[in-house]
Amino acid sequence: MDEVASKIIEILKKNMKDPPETISLDTKLSDLDIESLDLAVIVFDIEDSFGIEIPYNANEEMEDFATVGSVVERVRQLVSNSDASGAAA
């Protein structure tokens, strides 16, 4: 597991009321029983940790956030895009 995945799992566990002992990339977010307020805090924490902004449209992007692995991939894309635009500036 790489640094991005480890950090996201750490953020999830830190912000959940009763985190499971293990969270893998295949873990479905719906199985984690994350309350909506906790989810908002998790998103803000991920954004701050990686210096990104996560665009979210519940109707279009739910599949992007179905599993922990899909969140990790989306964050990697956003970090990569952020790095590329920063290099172009």
The first five atom37 places (N, CA, C, CB, O) and aatype in JSON, in Angstrom:
{
  "aatype": [12, 3, 6, 19, 0, 15, 11, 9, 9, 6, 9, 10, 11, 11, 2, 12, 11, 3, 14, 14, 6, 16, 9, 15, 10, 3, 16, 11, 10, 15, 3, 10, 3, 9, 6, 15, 10, 3, 10, 0, 19, 9, 19, 13, 3, 9, 6, 3, 15, 13, 7, 9, 6, 9, 14, 18, 2, 0, 2, 6, 6, 12, 6, 3, 13, 0, 16, 19, 7, 15, 19, 19, 6, 1, 19, 1, 5, 10, 19, 15, 2, 15, 3, 0, 15, 7, 0, 0, 0],
  "atom_mask": [
    [1, 1, 1, 1, 1],
    [1, 1, 1, 1, 1],
    [1, 1, 1, 1, 1],
    [1, 1, 1, 1, 1],
    [1, 1, 1, 1, 1],
    [1, 1, 1, 1, 1],
    [1, 1, 1, 1, 1],
    [1, 1, 1, 1, 1],
    [1, 1, 1, 1, 1],
    [1, 1, 1, 1, 1],
    [1, 1, 1, 1, 1],
    [1, 1, 1, 1, 1],
    [1, 1, 1, 1, 1],
    [1, 1, 1, 1, 1],
    [1, 1, 1, 1, 1],
    [1, 1, 1, 1, 1],
    [1, 1, 1, 1, 1],
    [1, 1, 1, 1, 1],
    [1, 1, 1, 1, 1],
    [1, 1, 1, 1, 1],
    [1, 1, 1, 1, 1],
    [1, 1, 1, 1, 1],
    [1, 1, 1, 1, 1],
    [1, 1, 1, 1, 1],
    [1, 1, 1, 1, 1],
    [1, 1, 1, 1, 1],
    [1, 1, 1, 1, 1],
    [1, 1, 1, 1, 1],
    [1, 1, 1, 1, 1],
    [1, 1, 1, 1, 1],
    [1, 1, 1, 1, 1],
    [1, 1, 1, 1, 1],
    [1, 1, 1, 1, 1],
    [1, 1, 1, 1, 1],
    [1, 1, 1, 1, 1],
    [1, 1, 1, 1, 1],
    [1, 1, 1, 1, 1],
    [1, 1, 1, 1, 1],
    [1, 1, 1, 1, 1],
    [1, 1, 1, 1, 1],
    [1, 1, 1, 1, 1],
    [1, 1, 1, 1, 1],
    [1, 1, 1, 1, 1],
    [1, 1, 1, 1, 1],
    [1, 1, 1, 1, 1],
    [1, 1, 1, 1, 1],
    [1, 1, 1, 1, 1],
    [1, 1, 1, 1, 1],
    [1, 1, 1, 1, 1],
    [1, 1, 1, 1, 1],
    [1, 1, 1, 0, 1],
    [1, 1, 1, 1, 1],
    [1, 1, 1, 1, 1],
    [1, 1, 1, 1, 1],
    [1, 1, 1, 1, 1],
    [1, 1, 1, 1, 1],
    [1, 1, 1, 1, 1],
    [1, 1, 1, 1, 1],
    [1, 1, 1, 1, 1],
    [1, 1, 1, 1, 1],
    [1, 1, 1, 1, 1],
    [1, 1, 1, 1, 1],
    [1, 1, 1, 1, 1],
    [1, 1, 1, 1, 1],
    [1, 1, 1, 1, 1],
    [1, 1, 1, 1, 1],
    [1, 1, 1, 1, 1],
    [1, 1, 1, 1, 1],
    [1, 1, 1, 0, 1],
    [1, 1, 1, 1, 1],
    [1, 1, 1, 1, 1],
    [1, 1, 1, 1, 1],
    [1, 1, 1, 1, 1],
    [1, 1, 1, 1, 1],
    [1, 1, 1, 1, 1],
    [1, 1, 1, 1, 1],
    [1, 1, 1, 1, 1],
    [1, 1, 1, 1, 1],
    [1, 1, 1, 1, 1],
    [1, 1, 1, 1, 1],
    [1, 1, 1, 1, 1],
    [1, 1, 1, 1, 1],
    [1, 1, 1, 1, 1],
    [1, 1, 1, 1, 1],
    [1, 1, 1, 1, 1],
    [1, 1, 1, 0, 1],
    [1, 1, 1, 1, 1],
    [1, 1, 1, 1, 1],
    [1, 1, 1, 1, 1]
  ],
  "atom_positions": [
    [[0.86, -1.18, 0.0], [0.0, 0.0, 0.0], [0.9, 1.24, 0.0], [-0.98, 0.0, 1.24], [1.86, 1.32, 0.77]],
    [[0.58, 2.19, -0.86], [1.43, 3.37, -0.97], [1.04, 4.45, 0.04], [1.35, 3.93, -2.38], [0.12, 4.27, 0.83]],
    [[1.75, 5.55, -0.01], [1.56, 6.64, 0.96], [0.17, 7.28, 0.86], [2.63, 7.71, 0.75], [-0.43, 7.6, 1.88]],
    [[-0.34, 7.45, -0.37], [-1.66, 8.05, -0.54], [-2.73, 7.16, 0.11], [-1.98, 8.27, -2.04], [-3.57, 7.64, 0.86]],
    [[-2.68, 5.87, -0.19], [-3.67, 4.93, 0.36], [-3.57, 4.88, 1.89], [-3.47, 3.53, -0.23], [-4.59, 4.91, 2.57]],
    [[-2.37, 4.79, 2.41], [-2.19, 4.73, 3.86], [-2.72, 5.98, 4.54], [-0.71, 4.55, 4.2], [-3.35, 5.9, 5.59]],
    [[-2.46, 7.15, 3.95], [-2.92, 8.41, 4.54], [-4.44, 8.5, 4.52], [-2.3, 9.6, 3.79], [-5.04, 8.97, 5.49]],
    [[-5.07, 8.07, 3.43], [-6.53, 8.13, 3.34], [-7.16, 7.18, 4.36], [-7.0, 7.78, 1.92], [-8.15, 7.54, 4.99]],
    [[-6.61, 6.0, 4.51], [-7.14, 5.06, 5.5], [-6.96, 5.63, 6.91], [-6.45, 3.68, 5.38], [-7.84, 5.49, 7.76]],
    [[-5.83, 6.26, 7.15], [-5.58, 6.9, 8.46], [-6.62, 7.99, 8.72], [-4.15, 7.49, 8.51], [-7.14, 8.1, 9.82]],
    [[-6.91, 8.8, 7.7], [-7.9, 9.87, 7.84], [-9.28, 9.27, 8.12], [-7.95, 10.74, 6.56], [-10.01, 9.77, 8.98]],
    [[-9.64, 8.22, 7.4], [-10.94, 7.57, 7.63], [-11.06, 7.1, 9.08], [-11.12, 6.38, 6.67], [-12.04, 7.4, 9.76]],
    [[-10.05, 6.37, 9.54], [-10.1, 5.82, 10.9], [-10.14, 6.94, 11.95], [-8.88, 4.92, 11.15], [-10.85, 6.83, 12.95]],
    [[-9.39, 7.99, 11.71], [-9.32, 9.1, 12.67], [-10.67, 9.79, 12.83], [-8.27, 10.11, 12.23], [-11.0, 10.27, 13.91]],
    [[-11.45, 9.84, 11.76], [-12.69, 10.61, 11.76], [-13.95, 9.77, 11.91], [-12.78, 11.4, 10.52], [-15.05, 10.31, 11.83]],
    [[-13.81, 8.47, 12.13], [-14.97, 7.6, 12.33], [-15.18, 7.37, 13.82], [-14.78, 6.25, 11.6], [-14.23, 7.3, 14.6]],
    [[-16.44, 7.27, 14.2], [-16.75, 7.03, 15.61], [-16.33, 5.63, 16.07], [-18.24, 7.22, 15.86], [-15.85, 5.46, 17.19]],
    [[-16.51, 4.64, 15.2], [-16.16, 3.26, 15.56], [-15.52, 2.57, 14.35], [-17.42, 2.48, 16.03], [-16.15, 1.74, 13.7]],
    [[-14.25, 2.93, 14.05], [-13.62, 2.36, 12.86], [-13.33, 0.87, 13.01], [-12.33, 3.1, 12.55], [-12.99, 0.4, 14.1]],
    [[-13.45, 0.12, 11.92], [-13.08, -1.3, 11.98], [-11.56, -1.43, 12.12], [-13.57, -2.04, 10.71], [-10.82, -0.49, 11.83]],
    [[-11.11, -2.59, 12.57], [-9.68, -2.79, 12.75], [-8.93, -2.68, 11.43], [-9.41, -4.15, 13.38], [-7.85, -2.1, 11.36]],
    [[-9.52, -3.25, 10.38], [-8.87, -3.2, 9.08], [-9.77, -2.55, 8.04], [-8.47, -4.6, 8.63], [-10.97, -2.81, 7.97]],
    [[-9.16, -1.72, 7.25], [-9.82, -1.11, 6.11], [-8.89, -1.34, 4.93], [-10.12, 0.44, 6.33], [-7.71, -0.97, 4.98]],
    [[-9.41, -1.96, 3.88], [-8.6, -2.23, 2.69], [-9.08, -1.36, 1.54], [-8.65, -3.73, 2.31], [-10.08, -0.65, 1.66]],
    [[-8.37, -1.43, 0.43], [-8.77, -0.67, -0.75], [-10.09, -1.17, -1.31], [-7.68, -0.75, -1.81], [-10.79, -0.43, -2.0]],
    [[-10.44, -2.43, -1.03], [-11.69, -3.01, -1.52], [-12.88, -2.71, -0.61], [-11.54, -4.5, -1.66], [-14.02, -3.01, -0.97]],
    [[-12.63, -2.13, 0.55], [-13.72, -1.83, 1.48], [-14.68, -0.82, 0.87], [-13.16, -1.31, 2.82], [-14.26, 0.24, 0.41]],
    [[-15.96, -1.15, 0.88], [-16.97, -0.23, 0.37], [-17.22, 0.86, 1.41], [-18.29, -0.98, 0.03], [-17.35, 0.57, 2.6]],
    [[-17.29, 2.1, 0.96], [-17.55, 3.19, 1.89], [-18.9, 3.01, 2.57], [-17.51, 4.54, 1.16], [-19.06, 3.38, 3.74]],
    [[-19.86, 2.44, 1.86], [-21.19, 2.23, 2.44], [-21.14, 1.23, 3.59], [-22.16, 1.73, 1.37], [-22.03, 1.23, 4.45]],
    [[-20.12, 0.38, 3.63], [-19.98, -0.6, 4.72], [-19.33, 0.01, 5.96], [-19.15, -1.78, 4.25], [-19.31, -0.63, 7.01]],
    [[-18.82, 1.22, 5.86], [-18.1, 1.83, 6.98], [-19.01, 2.62, 7.92], [-17.03, 2.73, 6.46], [-18.54, 3.12, 8.95]],
    [[-20.27, 2.75, 7.6], [-21.2, 3.47, 8.46], [-20.69, 4.85, 8.85], [-21.48, 2.67, 9.72], [-20.68, 5.22, 10.03]],
    [[-20.27, 5.61, 7.85], [-19.77, 6.97, 8.08], [-20.96, 7.92, 8.08], [-18.71, 7.39, 7.0], [-21.72, 7.96, 7.12]],
    [[-21.11, 8.67, 9.16], [-22.19, 9.65, 9.24], [-21.88, 10.83, 8.33], [-22.4, 10.12, 10.7], [-20.72, 11.11, 8.04]],
    [[-22.92, 11.53, 7.88], [-22.74, 12.6, 6.9], [-21.81, 13.71, 7.4], [-24.08, 13.19, 6.52], [-20.99, 14.21, 6.63]],
    [[-21.91, 14.08, 8.65], [-21.03, 15.12, 9.18], [-19.58, 14.62, 9.21], [-21.48, 15.54, 10.6], [-18.66, 15.36, 8.89]],
    [[-19.4, 13.35, 9.59], [-18.06, 12.77, 9.59], [-17.49, 12.73, 8.17], [-18.08, 11.35, 10.19], [-16.3, 12.96, 7.97]],
    [[-18.35, 12.44, 7.19], [-17.91, 12.39, 5.8], [-17.4, 13.75, 5.35], [-19.05, 11.91, 4.89], [-16.39, 13.85, 4.65]],
    [[-18.1, 14.81, 5.74], [-17.67, 16.16, 5.39], [-16.29, 16.45, 6.0], [-18.7, 17.21, 5.86], [-15.43, 17.03, 5.33]],
    [[-16.09, 16.07, 7.23], [-14.81, 16.28, 7.9], [-13.72, 15.47, 7.2], [-14.9, 15.89, 9.41], [-12.59, 15.95, 7.04]],
    [[-14.04, 14.24, 6.79], [-13.08, 13.39, 6.09], [-12.67, 14.04, 4.77], [-13.69, 11.99, 5.83], [-11.48, 14.07, 4.44]],
    [[-13.64, 14.55, 4.02], [-13.34, 15.2, 2.74], [-12.44, 16.4, 2.96], [-14.63, 15.62, 2.02], [-11.45, 16.57, 2.25]],
    [[-12.76, 17.24, 3.94], [-11.93, 18.42, 4.23], [-10.52, 18.0, 4.65], [-12.58, 19.28, 5.33], [-9.55, 18.64, 4.26]],
    [[-10.42, 16.95, 5.45], [-9.12, 16.48, 5.92], [-8.28, 15.97, 4.74], [-9.3, 15.36, 6.98], [-7.08, 16.23, 4.66]],
    [[-8.92, 15.23, 3.82], [-8.2, 14.74, 2.63], [-7.74, 15.92, 1.78], [-9.11, 13.78, 1.79], [-6.59, 15.96, 1.33]],
    [[-8.62, 16.88, 1.57], [-8.26, 18.06, 0.77], [-7.07, 18.79, 1.39], [-9.46, 19.02, 0.65], [-6.13, 19.15, 0.68]],
    [[-7.11, 19.01, 2.7], [-6.02, 19.71, 3.38], [-4.72, 18.91, 3.33], [-6.39, 19.99, 4.84], [-3.64, 19.46, 3.11]],
    [[-4.82, 17.61, 3.52], [-3.63, 16.75, 3.55], [-2.9, 16.69, 2.22], [-4.01, 15.36, 3.97], [-1.68, 16.62, 2.17]],
    [[-3.67, 16.73, 1.13], [-3.07, 16.58, -0.19], [-3.04, 17.88, -1.0], [-3.82, 15.54, -0.95], [-2.54, 17.89, -2.13]],
    [[-3.56, 18.97, -0.44], [-3.55, 20.24, -1.15], [-4.39, 20.23, -2.42], [0.0, 0.0, 0.0], [-4.0, 20.8, -3.44]],
    [[-5.54, 19.58, -2.34], [-6.43, 19.46, -3.5], [-7.83, 19.9, -3.13], [-6.45, 18.01, -4.03], [-8.14, 20.13, -1.96]],
    [[-8.67, 20.02, -4.15], [-10.09, 20.27, -3.93], [-10.85, 19.15, -4.61], [-10.52, 21.68, -4.48], [-10.67, 18.9, -5.8]],
    [[-11.69, 18.47, -3.85], [-12.45, 17.35, -4.39], [-13.79, 17.85, -4.89], [-12.63, 16.24, -3.31], [-14.66, 18.21, -4.09]],
    [[-13.97, 17.89, -6.22], [-15.28, 18.28, -6.73], [-16.27, 17.15, -6.46], [-15.22, 18.61, -8.25], [-15.93, 15.98, -6.61]],
    [[-17.47, 17.49, -6.08], [-18.42, 16.44, -5.74], [-19.8, 16.79, -6.25], [-18.46, 16.21, -4.23], [-20.36, 17.83, -5.92]],
    [[-20.32, 15.91, -7.05], [-21.7, 15.99, -7.52], [-22.31, 14.63, -7.25], [-21.79, 16.4, -9.05], [-22.0, 13.67, -7.96]],
    [[-23.16, 14.53, -6.26], [-23.69, 13.25, -5.81], [-24.35, 12.46, -6.92], [-24.68, 13.48, -4.7], [-24.32, 11.23, -6.9]],
    [[-24.94, 13.14, -7.89], [-25.63, 12.43, -8.96], [-24.67, 11.83, -9.98], [-26.59, 13.36, -9.65], [-24.99, 10.82, -10.61]],
    [[-23.51, 12.42, -10.15], [-22.6, 11.99, -11.2], [-21.39, 11.23, -10.71], [-22.15, 13.17, -11.96], [-20.82, 10.43, -11.46]],
    [[-20.97, 11.44, -9.48], [-19.68, 10.91, -9.07], [-19.73, 9.85, -7.96], [-18.83, 12.02, -8.62], [-18.69, 9.54, -7.39]],
    [[-20.88, 9.31, -7.66], [-20.95, 8.32, -6.58], [-20.06, 7.12, -6.86], [-22.38, 7.86, -6.37], [-19.45, 6.58, -5.93]],
    [[-19.96, 6.68, -8.11], [-19.13, 5.53, -8.41], [-17.65, 5.83, -8.19], [-19.35, 5.07, -9.83], [-16.87, 4.91, -7.94]],
    [[-17.26, 7.11, -8.28], [-15.88, 7.49, -7.99], [-15.54, 7.27, -6.52], [-15.64, 8.94, -8.37], [-14.37, 7.19, -6.15]],
    [[-16.56, 7.19, -5.69], [-16.34, 7.07, -4.25], [-17.02, 5.83, -3.68], [-16.84, 8.32, -3.54], [-17.49, 5.86, -2.54]],
    [[-17.09, 4.75, -4.45], [-17.75, 3.53, -4.0], [-16.91, 2.76, -2.99], [-18.08, 2.64, -5.19], [-17.44, 2.21, -2.02]],
    [[-15.6, 2.71, -3.21], [-14.7, 1.97, -2.33], [-13.56, 2.87, -1.88], [-14.16, 0.71, -3.04], [-13.34, 3.95, -2.43]],
    [[-12.84, 2.41, -0.88], [-11.66, 3.15, -0.43], [-10.67, 3.28, -1.59], [-10.99, 2.44, 0.8], [-10.06, 4.33, -1.77]],
    [[-10.52, 2.21, -2.36], [-9.61, 2.23, -3.51], [-10.01, 3.26, -4.54], [0.0, 0.0, 0.0], [-9.15, 3.9, -5.14]],
    [[-11.31, 3.43, -4.77], [-11.76, 4.43, -5.75], [-11.48, 5.85, -5.24], [-13.26, 4.26, -6.05], [-11.18, 6.74, -6.03]],
    [[-11.57, 6.06, -3.94], [-11.22, 7.36, -3.37], [-9.72, 7.61, -3.56], [-11.6, 7.43, -1.85], [-9.31, 8.7, -3.94]],
    [[-8.92, 6.59, -3.29], [-7.46, 6.71, -3.44], [-7.12, 7.07, -4.89], [-6.75, 5.38, -3.03], [-6.31, 7.96, -5.12]],
    [[-7.73, 6.38, -5.85], [-7.45, 6.66, -7.26], [-7.85, 8.09, -7.63], [-8.18, 5.67, -8.15], [-7.12, 8.77, -8.35]],
    [[-9.0, 8.52, -7.15], [-9.47, 9.88, -7.45], [-8.52, 10.92, -6.85], [-10.91, 10.1, -6.89], [-8.21, 11.93, -7.5]],
    [[-8.06, 10.69, -5.63], [-7.11, 11.62, -5.0], [-5.8, 11.64, -5.79], [-6.85, 11.22, -3.52], [-5.22, 12.7, -6.0]],
    [[-5.33, 10.47, -6.23], [-4.1, 10.42, -7.04], [-4.26, 11.25, -8.31], [-3.74, 8.95, -7.4], [-3.36, 11.99, -8.69]],
    [[-5.42, 11.13, -8.97], [-5.68, 11.9, -10.19], [-5.64, 13.4, -9.89], [-7.04, 11.51, -10.8], [-5.03, 14.18, -10.62]],
    [[-6.32, 13.8, -8.81], [-6.37, 15.21, -8.46], [-5.0, 15.76, -8.09], [-7.34, 15.43, -7.32], [-4.67, 16.89, -8.46]],
    [[-4.21, 14.97, -7.37], [-2.86, 15.39, -7.01], [-2.01, 15.51, -8.27], [-2.21, 14.38, -6.01], [-1.26, 16.48, -8.42]],
    [[-2.13, 14.54, -9.16], [-1.38, 14.57, -10.41], [-1.76, 15.79, -11.25], [-1.63, 13.29, -11.19], [-0.88, 16.47, -11.79]],
    [[-3.06, 16.07, -11.36], [-3.52, 17.23, -12.11], [-3.05, 18.53, -11.46], [-5.05, 17.22, -12.21], [-2.69, 19.48, -12.15]],
    [[-3.05, 18.56, -10.13], [-2.61, 19.73, -9.39], [-1.11, 19.96, -9.63], [-2.91, 19.58, -7.88], [-0.67, 21.09, -9.83]],
    [[-0.34, 18.88, -9.59], [1.11, 18.98, -9.84], [1.39, 19.46, -11.25], [1.79, 17.63, -9.6], [2.29, 20.27, -11.47]],
    [[0.61, 18.94, -12.23], [0.81, 19.31, -13.63], [0.45, 20.78, -13.85], [-0.04, 18.42, -14.55], [1.17, 21.49, -14.57]],
    [[-0.63, 21.25, -13.26], [-1.02, 22.65, -13.45], [-0.07, 23.58, -12.7], [-2.46, 22.89, -12.97], [0.18, 24.7, -13.15]],
    [[0.47, 23.12, -11.59], [1.44, 23.92, -10.85], [2.74, 24.05, -11.61], [0.0, 0.0, 0.0], [3.39, 25.09, -11.56]],
    [[3.12, 23.0, -12.33], [4.36, 23.02, -13.12], [4.2, 23.92, -14.34], [4.74, 21.59, -13.55], [5.16, 24.52, -14.81]],
    [[2.96, 24.01, -14.84], [2.72, 24.83, -16.02], [2.66, 26.32, -15.69], [1.43, 24.41, -16.69], [2.8, 27.17, -16.58]],
    [[2.46, 26.64, -14.43], [2.31, 28.05, -14.03], [3.62, 28.79, -14.03], [1.68, 28.14, -12.67], [3.65, 29.98, -13.72]]
  ]
}
